[in-house]
Amino acid sequence: MPNTLTFTHWSEFTLRNGLHVIGIIAVALILNRLLRVVTNLVIKRAASQTRAAQAREQQTRTLAGILFSAGTKVVWGIALLTAMPEFGINITPIATLAGLASLAIGFGAQNLVRDIITGFYIVLEDQYIVGDTIQVADTIGRVEHVTLRRTVVRDARGALVTIANGDIRTVSNLSRDWSQAFVDISLSPDAPLEQTLRSLESAAAELRADPAWSKTLVDGPRILGVQSFDRNATTVRLQVRTLPNHQDEISRELRRRIHVELQRQGIPVSIVQRFEFAGASPASEPVKAGDLRSQ
């Protein structure tokens, strides 16, 4: 009789705890399914077949995969800890050790966690993708690689610059939607201004009408007017907007056409020129005619 009661009690206990375990597993499976649905909302489907759109979709798919993987591990970890007492296992020491381990890892990997959190924001907010030209502090270059931890940029020297995402406080995307350039032409103070403006407009109109170049133009080139003048030079500024990352080649071609037109009209240029980058200090230095300020 005592043996029968003991067996009956054990059977009831096993059945009750077994149902609890099944319930925990069912809840974990449901949460995983919901997690999949939520993380799929992060994916930005490519609206076109362009390389930038495809890269953006792949980037968000990677992020969604990382979020789902991390979320799944958390769900099943909690489910395991919840199910252990049903088997008579005391989880208090395990939970304490896990908490201490997490605390130690958190202190030891503060910079890594900061980099990853910033990387999430970069991807979610679509600040830049591979192929964009960006400026971070004093580094300007084309984005070659982006992960949740780092951004790799190839600068004007051809060097690959690795930037920890956590170190990025302010980033300028120089190729989003369109790019812009300013071409400064420094003329001799003796040059006839009205004739010079007509010559510049002729060169700009010629560029706009050229099918080989017009397809990369968004706006301009347009003459903004006299930027500055002194006893050494009169500087006239032109503005041009192009498709992303085409501003340099358009500016070089525009300067070439302006140089040819000014030579044809016999209009002298100044020896003293200035070269400025957008956002830089207004320092000046001698360079050749037709300088460019890009942003």
N, C-alpha and C positions, 0 to 999 in steps of 0.2 A: 504493500500500500504506500509506504513512504516513497519508494522508488517511482511509483506511478505518478504521485503528486509532483515529485521533482521534475520528471520528464514533461508532465503537462505544463508546469510553470515555465520551463525552458523553452518549450515549443511556442507558448504564447509570447514570451519575450522576444524570441527570434522573429516571429511573424510581425509583431508591432514595429520592431526596429527595422526589419526588412522593408516594410511599407514606408517608413520614414526615409530610408536610403533611396528607395525608388522615387519618392516625391522630390528629394533633393536633386537627383539626376534629371528628372523631368523639368524642374525649374531651371537648372543650369542649361539644358538644351534649348528651352524657350528663350532664355536670356541671350544665348549665343545667336539664335536666329534673329532676334531683335537687334543685336549688335551688328550683325551682317547688314541688315537693312539700313541702319543709321550710318554706318561707315561708307556704304555705297553712295550716300548723299554727298559725300565729299568729292566724289569723282566728277570732274568737269569734262563732259563729252566734247570731243573735237567737233566744232561747227563747220570746219572746212578741212581740206586735205593739205593745208600748209604745214610746213615743218614746225612752226611755232605752236600751232594748235595741237598737233600730234604730240609734241614734247610736253605740252601742258597736261594733256590727258594722261600720258604715261606717268608724269610726276605725281598727279593726284591719285592715280591708281596705286602707286607705290606707297603713298602716305596712307591711303585707306587700308592697304594690306598690313602696314605696320600697326595702325590703330586697332584693327581687328585681332591681329596676333597678340598684342599686349592685353587687350580687353579679354580675350579668351583665356589667357593664362590667369588673369585675376579672377574671373568667374569660376574656373575649375579649382583654383587654389582655395577660394572661399568655400566652395562645395565640399572639397576634401576635408577641410578643417571642421565644417559643420557635420559631416558624416562620421568622423572619428569617434565622438562620444557614443554613437549607436553601437560601436563594437567594444565599448568599455575602455577606450583609450582617453587618457586625460590630456587635453590639448593645451593646458595652461603653460607648461614648460616650453612646448613647441612654439606657441604664439609669442612667448617672451623672447625666445632665441631669435625668432624671425623678426621681431620688432627691433631688437638690438642690432641684428645684421643689417637691416634696412637703414637704421640710423647711421651705422658705421659707413656703409656704402654711400649714403647721401652726403656725409661730410667729406669723404674721400673723392667723390666725383661731382663736386659742386659745379665746376666749369663745364664738365660733360653734360650735365643736366641742363645748365643754362644754354649751351650750344644747341641742344636738341629742342628745347622749348622755343628758342628763337627760330630754328629751322622750320618748326611747325607753322609759325606765324608767316614766315617768308613764303611757304608753299600755299597756305590757306588764303592769304591775302593777295597772292599772285603779284608779289613785288617785282620779281624778275624770273626769267627762265634761261635755259641754255641758249646762247646765241645773242642775248641782249648785251648791250654795252652799258656798263654801270660805273659809277664813281663811289668808292668807299674811302673816306678820308682823302689821302693823297694818291690813292691807287685808282687809275682809270684803265679799263680794259674790257675785253669781251669775255663773257661768262662761258667757261669751258665745261664746268661740272658743278652740280649742286646736290648736296646730300643734307640730311637733317643736322649734321655736325659741322660741315664746312662748305665754303664756296671757293671754287678755283677760277681765277681770272688770268687771262693772258694780256699783259700790258703792252705798251707801244714798243718796248725793247724786245718783245718776243718771250719774255720771262713768264713762267707760270707762278702766280702769286696765290698762296693758299691763305684764306681768311677764315678764322673760326667764326661761326655764325653769332656766337655770344658777344663777339667784339664789334658787331655791326650795330651802330646806334642810328646812323642816318645814311641812307643809300639813295643815290640819284640814278634813275633809269634814263639813260640818254638816247634810247632807241624805241621807246614805247609810242606806238601810233605814228609818229613822224619824228624826223630829226631836223635840226635847224642849224644854219651857219650864217655868219656875218663876214662879208668880204670888204675889207677896208682898202681903198685906193688912195695913196698919198701923192698928191700932185704938186708940181712946182707952184709957188705963189704967183708966178707970172702967167700960168696957164689960164686961158679964157674959160670961165666956169660954165657958162651956158652951153658952149660948144662941147665941153667935156661931158656934161650931163646928157646931151643928145647922143654922144658917142657911146656912153655907158648904156643908155637905153637901147641903142642899136645892137650892142653886143648881147644884152640880156634877151631882147626879142629874138635874136638869131638862135640863141640857146633854147628858148621856149618852143620855137618852131621846128627844131631838129627832132625827128621821130626817134632817133637813137638815144636821145637824152630826155625828151619830154615825158616818157613813160615813168621815169623815176622822180619827176617833179610833183610836189603837192601844191606849192604856191610860190609865185615869183619865178625868177629873180626880180626883185623890185628895188628901186632906188629910194633909200630912206632920206637922203639929203646930206648936207655937210655935217660931219660928225665933230670936226674940230678944225681950227686954223690958227696959224701963227706965222712968224716971219720966215720959218723954214719950210712949211708945207701946209697944204690944204687937204684934209682927209674927207673923202666921200665914202659913205657906207652903203652897201647893198645887203639885202636879206634874201635868203632862199630857204624854203622848206622842202624836204625830200622824203622819200620812203625811208624807213629805218635803216641806219648805217650806210646811207649813200651820200651823206653830206660832204665827205672829204673829196670824193671823186668829182662830184658836181662842182664843188668850189674850185678845184684845180682846173677843170675845163672852163669855168667862167673866167678865171684869172687869165687863162691863155687867150681866150677870145677878146677880153678887154685889152690885153697887151697888144695884140695884133691890131685892134681897132685904133688904139691910141697912136701906135706907130704910123698907121695909114693916115691919120689926121694930123700927124706931126705935133701932137700934144706932149709936152715934157712932163715927166714924173719927178717926184722929189727923191733925193738921196736918203733923207732921213725918214724912216718908216717906223711903225709900231705894230707889235703883235700881242694880242690879248686873248686869254682863255676866259670863258664865262665863269664867274665866281672867283677869279683870281684877283690878286692885288693889281692896281693899275700901273705896275712897273712897265717901263718901255725899254726897248733895245733895238739896235739897228738890224733890219732884215730887208729882204727884197720887196718889190712892189706887189700889191695885191694880197695883203696878209689876211688871215682867217681867224675869226673867233667862233668857236664851236660850242654848242651846248646840247 
